Each structure stands twice: as structure tokens, then as C-alpha cells.
Amino acid sequence: MLIEERVADDAELAVLLDAAFAELVARYGLEGRSQVQAGARYLVASLDGRAVGCGAVQPVDADTGELKRMYVMPGYRGRGVATSLLTALEELARGLGYHRLRLATGERQPEAIALYERFAYTLTEPYGKYVDAPLTRCYQKALAQ
């Protein structure tokens, strides 16, 4: 597996982001895609030369980053792609100087919840646009430096 940084307008990344959004719409309906801030850093996981997963870290403040756009194509789930990608995203966040990561996921994504809890993310109070989103779960994790 190859995990590498990609620019926001990378064609393979765009395909993955579109697929991720389509899956969210199927699970939750049209609620709109949360914005990713300028300055977000994207990683893409590839297997056998094919981009199969992605994720991003965006800045919140000097100490905190936010995970965005974690996604693995359905045919590649269960192969360790999400685990490797999340590990790489945490390493990226540490390298950017973040001491904490936060994220939001949904109750209708039990596989995502299981992944984050396995990585020691803990539930936290909803933040930002998620305060009034009853199907959303917010998590955070302190990063060892």
C-alpha cells in the first residue's frame, strides 16, 4: 500500500471525494457536504496502482487539527486501508505540530465509529455546525508527541 499526499484538485482524490459524498447521501439524505478549509492536507491510499482511500487534516487552531474526508472504497474495506490511512493522518498531524485531533462522524457509520474508538478517540461535545446535528458524533484524541 502506498499512502501519499495529494493536492486538493487531484483527479483521483476528486473521484474518491465524490464517492464518499454519494455514500453519505445514501445514508443520511441531502444534508450538504461540510466544508474543508484552505490549508487542509490530503492523503490518498493506493493499492496496486489504484487510489482506494483518502483523508485530510485541516487546521482548527495552533494545537488542534480536524480529520476530514476519511473514506475507503467499499471493495477495499477490510484490508487495513483505513487503519493505515488513519495512522498516516495522525503522523501528518503530529508533523504539523498538532497536539490534538478532532472529528465528526455519523451514527449511521458504525464501521467508522469502531475505527475511531479502536484508535482511542473519545466522544466529545458537538462543535460548530454539529451542535444541532442529532445523528452526528464528535470525537477527539490527544496526540503523543
Beta strands, then each sheet from edge to edge (+ up, - down):
strand 1: 2-6
strand 2: 41-47
strand 3: 50-59
strand 4: 64-72
strand 5: 100-106
strand 6: 122-124
strand 7: 136-142
sheet 1: 1+ 2- 3+ 4- 5- 7+ 6-
end
